[in-house]
Amino acid sequence: MKDSVPTSPFLFRIIKRAMVLLVGVLLLLAAVVPAPLQNPGNLEKSPNPVKAAWFFLWIQELVSYSTKMIYIVILVGACFFLLPYLPGISEAEHAKWLPKDQQWVNIVAILTFLGILALTVIAMFFRGANWAFVSLL
């Protein structure tokens, strides 16, 4: 017990700061990046392209390559759901960011985040009419 730190208030302070930072970033993104919402539906004229809300754009981009790509989303979601139960994952003894004993879990999570971010940016800024790839230049 000499090397341990009580959960309250030390861990809860870290969690509270992370939550405040996340909510702040999301509010900033919601204020700066407009959702690509369209006018109310009109059966005579459909917009081109019809984009999903920004938080679903990465799935729309992935499915634009092939409809079978949705299975990758389901598989990644299942993997993240089952991550605590996979063999070889040691139980965290101390609350710290990116611990060395769980390095491969950290790498998978960061790579997944970067992949989702890249797909969202491509779908938001580099897709034009008929979902064709366009340049910003």
Backbone bond lengths (Angstrom), bond angles and torsions (degrees), N, CA, C in turn:
res aa  C-N    CA-C-N  psi(-1)  N-CA   C-N-CA  omega(-1)  CA-C   N-CA-C  phi
1 M - - - 1.445 - - 1.527 111.87 -
2 K 1.342 117.74 -9.05 1.458 119.70 -178.89 1.523 111.47 -68.15
3 D 1.347 117.93 -34.33 1.458 121.34 -177.00 1.519 113.15 -90.72
4 S 1.301 118.26 4.13 1.469 120.10 -176.44 1.529 111.02 -97.46
5 V 1.303 114.26 155.39 1.457 122.20 177.66 1.525 106.61 -122.03
6 P 1.319 118.03 136.02 1.461 119.15 -179.78 1.534 111.54 -63.38
7 T 1.307 114.90 143.46 1.460 120.77 -178.98 1.519 110.86 -63.44
8 S 1.307 115.85 -43.99 1.453 119.70 179.56 1.519 107.89 -100.48
9 P 1.268 119.65 123.34 1.454 131.74 10.72 1.535 113.71 -102.17
10 F 1.331 119.37 -1.59 1.459 120.66 -168.04 1.529 113.07 -67.00
11 L 1.324 119.26 -51.77 1.457 121.42 179.78 1.522 111.02 -67.79
12 F 1.312 116.29 -38.71 1.460 119.50 -179.14 1.522 111.29 -65.40
13 R 1.331 117.68 -31.84 1.463 120.17 175.38 1.529 110.72 -64.34
14 I 1.322 117.26 -42.35 1.468 121.10 178.33 1.520 110.35 -63.16
15 I 1.318 116.37 -44.38 1.467 120.37 -179.75 1.527 110.13 -64.47
16 K 1.329 117.29 -41.60 1.460 120.38 -179.86 1.530 110.84 -65.12
17 R 1.323 118.03 -42.00 1.467 120.62 178.15 1.529 111.17 -64.27
18 A 1.328 116.69 -41.45 1.469 119.81 178.53 1.521 110.89 -64.26
19 M 1.333 117.23 -40.17 1.459 120.66 179.27 1.526 111.05 -66.00
20 V 1.324 117.30 -43.32 1.461 120.74 179.08 1.525 110.32 -63.63
21 L 1.330 117.15 -41.66 1.461 121.12 178.05 1.527 110.77 -63.23
22 L 1.323 117.77 -44.42 1.464 121.52 179.74 1.524 111.30 -63.73
23 V 1.319 117.60 -45.85 1.465 120.61 179.30 1.527 110.05 -63.68
24 G 1.327 117.06 -39.65 1.463 120.31 177.89 1.511 112.78 -63.05
25 V 1.333 116.69 -44.08 1.468 120.50 178.41 1.526 110.47 -64.68
26 L 1.330 117.59 -42.74 1.459 120.52 178.94 1.529 111.74 -64.41
27 L 1.327 117.60 -40.03 1.461 120.11 177.02 1.520 111.02 -65.63
28 L 1.331 117.11 -40.07 1.455 120.80 177.59 1.528 110.91 -63.75
29 L 1.324 116.59 -44.39 1.466 119.99 177.78 1.525 111.36 -63.82
30 A 1.324 117.00 -39.52 1.463 120.12 179.62 1.522 111.17 -65.87
31 A 1.337 117.63 -31.91 1.455 120.68 179.23 1.521 112.09 -79.63
32 V 1.322 117.55 -34.17 1.473 121.68 -174.32 1.521 112.03 -89.59
33 V 1.327 117.75 -45.34 1.466 121.56 -176.33 1.524 108.41 -95.52
34 P 1.319 117.41 111.70 1.465 118.35 -178.75 1.524 111.36 -73.99
35 A 1.309 115.63 145.36 1.459 120.30 175.11 1.525 108.25 -72.60
36 P 1.329 118.32 134.70 1.470 119.98 -177.53 1.529 111.66 -78.94
37 L 1.319 115.24 57.49 1.459 119.80 -179.82 1.519 109.39 -82.96
38 Q 1.308 116.56 148.46 1.455 122.71 -176.64 1.525 110.45 -105.29
39 N 1.315 114.67 176.04 1.463 120.70 173.88 1.522 108.94 -67.50
40 P 1.334 117.08 167.86 1.466 118.67 176.50 1.534 111.29 -55.91
41 G 1.318 115.63 150.88 1.457 121.59 -174.32 1.524 113.50 -59.24
42 N 1.330 115.21 140.66 1.454 122.71 177.47 1.523 106.85 -134.05
43 L 1.331 117.25 118.77 1.463 120.04 -175.53 1.520 112.91 -68.65
44 E 1.342 118.39 -23.65 1.461 120.02 -179.17 1.525 112.89 -79.07
45 K 1.310 116.97 -24.56 1.464 119.42 -176.28 1.528 109.23 -140.85
46 S 1.316 116.44 115.42 1.459 119.60 177.03 1.529 109.18 -102.30
47 P 1.328 117.86 139.04 1.460 120.55 -179.42 1.522 111.00 -70.29
48 N 1.319 115.84 155.14 1.453 120.69 -179.33 1.519 108.47 -135.54
49 P 1.273 122.06 118.38 1.451 127.69 -5.58 1.521 111.29 -85.91
50 V 1.292 115.96 158.08 1.454 121.27 173.70 1.522 106.01 -93.27
51 K 1.316 115.67 115.35 1.463 120.48 -178.51 1.520 109.58 -105.29
52 A 1.315 114.25 146.65 1.460 120.45 176.19 1.526 108.72 -75.63
53 A 1.318 116.45 174.25 1.455 120.46 173.73 1.526 108.56 -62.61
54 W 1.329 117.70 156.30 1.463 121.24 -170.21 1.532 112.98 -58.13
55 F 1.330 117.76 -29.68 1.458 119.00 -178.30 1.523 112.87 -80.20
56 F 1.345 118.19 -8.40 1.460 122.08 174.01 1.524 112.78 -109.94
57 L 1.307 117.45 -0.60 1.466 120.27 -176.29 1.523 112.49 -61.58
58 W 1.319 117.85 -34.15 1.467 119.55 -178.47 1.523 110.99 -65.06
59 I 1.329 117.28 -35.54 1.467 119.85 177.36 1.529 109.70 -70.21
60 Q 1.331 117.18 -40.37 1.463 120.37 178.09 1.525 110.50 -63.34
61 E 1.320 117.63 -39.61 1.470 121.25 177.50 1.524 110.77 -65.01
62 L 1.309 116.60 -43.41 1.464 120.33 -179.40 1.522 111.12 -64.59
63 V 1.318 117.55 -41.97 1.461 121.47 -178.61 1.530 111.00 -73.18
64 S 1.336 117.65 -20.39 1.471 119.58 178.08 1.524 111.49 -66.39
65 Y 1.320 117.92 -24.23 1.466 120.83 176.96 1.523 110.72 -76.16
66 S 1.315 116.85 -42.64 1.462 122.62 177.94 1.524 108.01 -165.39
67 T 1.326 116.26 143.00 1.458 118.80 179.56 1.525 112.35 -69.35
68 K 1.309 116.47 -19.39 1.469 119.90 178.39 1.530 112.24 -74.95
69 M 1.339 117.36 -10.72 1.468 120.97 179.96 1.526 112.08 -67.77
70 I 1.334 118.08 -16.62 1.455 120.11 178.17 1.527 110.62 -62.89
71 Y 1.328 116.03 -25.53 1.462 119.68 177.82 1.522 111.44 -67.06
72 I 1.324 117.80 -27.50 1.470 120.77 174.94 1.524 109.63 -66.01
73 V 1.323 116.42 -41.55 1.463 120.38 178.38 1.527 109.99 -62.02
74 I 1.313 116.71 -44.28 1.466 120.93 179.08 1.525 110.54 -64.26
75 L 1.328 117.26 -42.24 1.466 121.47 179.78 1.528 111.64 -64.46
76 V 1.333 117.44 -44.32 1.463 120.45 178.64 1.525 110.47 -64.10
77 G 1.329 116.71 -41.03 1.463 119.60 177.04 1.514 112.38 -61.64
78 A 1.335 116.71 -41.98 1.466 120.45 177.83 1.522 111.28 -65.31
79 C 1.334 116.55 -39.43 1.471 119.95 178.72 1.523 111.03 -62.66
80 F 1.341 116.83 -43.38 1.453 119.03 178.44 1.524 111.68 -67.32
81 F 1.323 117.10 -33.09 1.454 120.46 177.17 1.528 110.99 -67.31
82 L 1.322 117.12 -38.57 1.465 121.95 -177.31 1.526 113.86 -90.95
83 L 1.317 117.61 -1.12 1.461 121.79 -175.64 1.528 114.24 -53.06
84 P 1.321 120.14 -42.95 1.466 118.53 -179.89 1.533 113.76 -66.46
85 Y 1.326 117.12 -19.77 1.454 120.21 -175.09 1.529 113.34 -99.57
86 L 1.325 117.69 -2.18 1.463 120.48 -179.46 1.523 110.12 -70.41
87 P 1.343 117.26 145.20 1.469 119.13 179.49 1.525 110.67 -69.66
88 G 1.318 115.46 150.86 1.456 121.11 176.44 1.516 113.89 90.22
89 I 1.315 117.54 -1.02 1.462 119.84 178.25 1.517 107.76 -95.77
90 S 1.318 114.89 119.01 1.458 118.72 -178.94 1.528 110.16 -82.30
91 E 1.293 114.39 151.95 1.451 119.54 179.44 1.522 109.16 -74.95
92 A 1.319 116.85 136.27 1.457 121.30 -178.99 1.523 109.57 -71.46
93 E 1.325 115.38 126.43 1.459 119.75 179.32 1.522 112.10 -95.36
94 H 1.326 116.21 -26.62 1.460 121.02 -179.78 1.528 108.62 -128.90
95 A 1.304 115.49 147.49 1.462 119.98 177.56 1.520 108.54 -83.38
96 K 1.327 116.92 106.81 1.456 120.72 175.71 1.519 108.96 -151.31
97 W 1.320 115.13 155.68 1.453 121.77 -178.34 1.514 110.06 -77.34
98 L 1.307 117.05 134.61 1.468 124.89 175.47 1.535 112.66 49.07
99 P 1.333 117.42 64.20 1.468 119.33 -179.24 1.524 111.71 -67.25
100 K 1.322 116.55 149.16 1.469 122.45 -176.88 1.519 112.36 -66.06
101 D 1.341 118.10 -33.01 1.465 119.78 -177.48 1.529 112.73 -74.42
102 Q 1.320 118.02 -10.56 1.460 122.10 177.32 1.531 110.11 -121.69
103 Q 1.317 115.89 37.46 1.458 121.47 -172.40 1.535 112.69 -63.17
104 W 1.334 118.19 -41.51 1.470 118.71 -177.16 1.519 111.36 -69.24
105 V 1.329 117.72 -30.79 1.465 121.08 175.69 1.525 109.38 -66.28
106 N 1.325 116.35 -41.66 1.460 120.76 178.13 1.521 111.12 -62.99
107 I 1.318 117.17 -42.29 1.461 121.45 -179.51 1.525 110.50 -64.05
108 V 1.331 117.41 -44.36 1.467 120.89 179.23 1.531 110.35 -62.48
109 A 1.316 117.65 -43.03 1.468 120.92 -179.36 1.526 111.21 -65.38
110 I 1.324 117.51 -43.05 1.464 120.75 -179.77 1.528 110.60 -68.14
111 L 1.324 118.14 -41.53 1.468 120.35 178.13 1.529 111.48 -64.99
112 T 1.324 117.46 -37.96 1.460 120.70 176.61 1.528 110.44 -63.56
113 F 1.313 116.59 -44.34 1.464 120.77 177.78 1.523 111.13 -60.88
114 L 1.329 117.47 -46.10 1.465 120.34 -179.67 1.529 111.88 -65.19
115 G 1.337 117.14 -36.35 1.462 120.18 176.57 1.518 111.95 -64.73
116 I 1.331 116.74 -44.38 1.466 120.73 178.20 1.528 110.18 -63.95
117 L 1.331 117.26 -40.55 1.460 120.92 178.90 1.529 111.17 -63.93
118 A 1.329 117.69 -43.59 1.470 121.23 179.45 1.527 111.40 -63.83
119 L 1.333 117.25 -44.54 1.467 120.15 178.38 1.525 111.86 -63.35
120 T 1.335 117.50 -37.30 1.461 120.89 178.65 1.523 111.11 -66.21
121 V 1.335 117.53 -43.41 1.464 121.02 179.61 1.525 110.69 -64.49
122 I 1.332 117.30 -42.90 1.472 120.60 178.29 1.519 110.52 -61.00
123 A 1.329 117.39 -46.59 1.467 120.64 -177.87 1.523 111.80 -68.20
124 M 1.321 117.53 -34.52 1.460 120.57 -176.21 1.525 112.58 -76.03
125 F 1.327 116.71 -42.62 1.453 120.00 -169.54 1.531 114.53 -111.74
126 F 1.310 119.07 -17.07 1.463 120.86 -173.06 1.526 113.87 -117.66
127 R 1.320 118.18 15.25 1.463 121.02 177.90 1.516 109.42 -116.55
128 G 1.354 115.53 130.72 1.457 121.02 -178.95 1.511 111.23 -118.26
129 A 1.333 115.59 -146.56 1.461 121.70 -178.40 1.518 110.62 -60.43
130 N 1.316 115.78 140.82 1.474 123.20 -177.22 1.518 112.39 55.96
131 W 1.310 115.92 26.57 1.463 123.60 177.58 1.520 111.79 59.94
132 A 1.333 115.75 29.04 1.468 121.50 178.34 1.520 108.96 -78.91
133 F 1.316 115.94 148.80 1.457 121.89 179.13 1.521 108.83 -75.27
134 V 1.322 117.03 125.20 1.474 122.47 179.64 1.518 109.07 -124.39
135 S 1.319 115.48 155.82 1.451 121.94 179.21 1.519 109.96 -98.48
136 L 1.315 116.71 150.37 1.456 120.65 178.14 1.516 111.99 -80.15
137 L 1.306 118.19 -13.14 1.463 121.23 -177.56 1.493 113.12 -74.49
